[in-house]
Amino acid sequence: MSVSTRDTMAARWVAAAILLVMFVISGIFLWPVIRPPAPVSTGTENAGGPPVAREKRIAGAAGFWMLYAWAVPGADRTVTVTVSARDLAERPIASSAPPTSVLRMLDMAMEAERIVLVQEGPGFWRGSTRLSMAGRWSLRVDFNGETLNVPFEIGAR
């Protein structure tokens, strides 16, 4: 090998090492932003645990906080709705106004059914209702300008 070839190879190895170091440093700073959200931990039963049968969950980011919503269809066309608002460090968000939740039937033009959410803890609300009929439904949750939609199905009993 000539000197110029050896210098070229060394320069390439140095460039590759610099690129690798830059990639690792970028990953360290970007990982907290791109990682999946941590499970909700509120101390209330099933808040952050594994999903129960037929439970539907969804999460949405809104700036520096996350909104989690889930619907659990129950017996006799009942549905329980849970909403949790957390900052990126998974601390509850304090809000003067509770989220609003509305259920709409997907396959039929019907009046929306509103669910009253009661605060059970900081950044944590729950409510339930009995739906008028079985079928495909969508839960819409609005909180501080963020909207989440959770589709689910209630079977006939």
Secondary structure, DSSP 8 states (H G I E B T S, - for coil): --HHHHHHHHHHHHHHHHHHHHHHHHHHHHHHHHS-------SSTTSSS---TT-EEEEEEETTEEEEEEEEE-GGGEEEEEEEEEETTS-B---SS--EEEEEESSS----EEE--EEEETTEEEEEEE-SS-EEEEEEEEETTEEEEEEEEE---
